[in-house]
Each structure stands twice: as structure tokens, then as C-alpha cells.
Amino acid sequence: MTPQFSLAHLTAIGCAPPELTYIAARTGYDFVSLRPIYMGLPGEPNYALAEKKEMLRDTKRALSRTGLQVLDIELARILDEVDPQTYEPALEVGAELGARHVLSSIWTDDRNVAIERFHQLCELAKPYNLTIELEFLPIASVYNLAGAIDVLQTVNQENAGLMIDAHHFHRSGDKVEDLDAVPREWFRYFHLCDATKNIPTNKEEVARILREERLYVGEGGIDVASMINRIPEIPYSIELPNNKRAKALGYEEFSRRCLISAKNYLAAHPRKYESPCR
């Protein structure tokens, strides 16, 4: 099976969705992953396509002209202060654009709230034929594989799955062998990137690196091959923000190099192990 790749929006966050789509097409990606849920983070552009109708039309036009598909949209965070219902306009936009998945993460320490709202998000996504993919992050409330499995088993939704990010898996300290216990149907795509082997002890530094200083696949110290050998063959979304390189190279050339390095890494590390079916 030939690997398929998506250009994740965070890799070239300064590009609006139409421009990101054209860049993804010109540099050889199979999909594009968009960020139409505005989170209001410092320095983050607002690409709320449900509100920006002209940008939405331009995005549809870019997808039509390039033939690219939308792999996923993000980021539907579970927060104490946010009602998941507010994400429905973005879900509708995702469906309009032909997206397959919605990325989510959990940032409330109240387990009951986390379960209730993640379940609600899954229900909201069903009429749009979208799956909800739970991502754990070392700086979030659900920060490791065990926590994510607990949520997914509890909500027990057919359209809920698990999205592994190479950076986050490494930083969480999880073991690749633990992936064998995860139901195969939970895996729908994987975030590909690299980072230094040494894990910062400072949470702020972990956050800074994951948002602005990830490395080309194979350049850092993460054993990415061991992770992907434990999961089914699924699309790879390259989420590799590196502010310095993007500024020096420009988003298009940087995105091209991200893809080339990923392909070279996978070619040098062919799959040797297939996890058991469950």
C-alpha cells in the first residue's frame, strides 16, 4: 500500500485554507487538514469558515481545482467553558468540504464533564458522517494513551477513534507495545513529525516545541517507526510546525521538505510488524 499524506494546517498556519490547499497540491500531498475552528490562541489566525463565507467559497474552489480531499478538521476541544454545540457550524462546514474526521482533545480535569461532552460531540457529528478522533497531549488533561482509552471505552461510540501524534506519544512516556491493546478500528490517521529525544521537564517548553519547533521526520530522536509498525496502514497527516524554517524557506518549500523527509524516512524504515487484529 502506497502511503498517503495530508498537510496539517499547523505546519503552515499562516496560510488561509485556500492557499494551504494549493500548496498541498503543488508539493505532492494527497489530502489537506484544515483548522476552521478558531481557538483564539495568541498569534493564531482566524479561519472560522462557517463565518467567513468568501473564504469558504475560495476553499471549495481550491479543492475542486486541485482534486485534493479534506482529511480532517480541527480542533474541537473539550473545555469546561465551551458547550460542544458551538462546534456544529464547523461540523457542517467540514461535511460541506468532504472532510472525514474531526480532531478533538480534552482540557477539563472533571472526568464526568469530559465524558459527557465528548459523547455529545460524537452525537453531533453523526448526522454529518464525521468521526471524532481523540488526541492526547502532554499539556492537556487527557495526556496519555491510558487516559484516551478510558474515554473512548466509556463513551462507546462507533464514530469515536484515537489519533496518535508522534510527538505527543513520545512526550507522554507511553510504550509502543501498549498500542497492541487498542482496537484496530480506532485508528484512522496518524500525526507524523519528530522532535528531540530528550523530553523537557518544563511544561511551557514542551508546549513551545510542539507548537513551533518540531523537526523533520528522522531528524530528531523519536522512534517513529516503532509507533507506525504497531498500527494499521492509515493516512499520515504531517503536523510539523517549525516557525524558523517556515519563515526562512517560505511555507511552500517548507511543506515540500516536510513531505520529502517523511517519505524518505518511511522508505528507510519499511513496516516489519503488524499488530494483531482485535
Secondary structure, DSSP 8 states (H G I E B T S, - for coil): ----EEEEGGGGTTS-HHHHHHHHHHTT-SEEEE--S----TT-----TTT-HHHHHHHHHHHHHH--EEEEEEEEEE-TT--GGGGHHHHHHHHHTT--EEEEEE--S-HHHHHHHHHHHHHHHGGGT-EEEE---TTSSS-SHHHHHHHHHHH--TTEEEEEEHHHHHHHT--GGGGGGS-GGGEEEEEE-B--SS--SSHHHHHHHHHHB-B-TTTSS--HHHHHTTS----EEE---BHHHHHHH-HHHHHHHHHHHHHHHHHHS---------
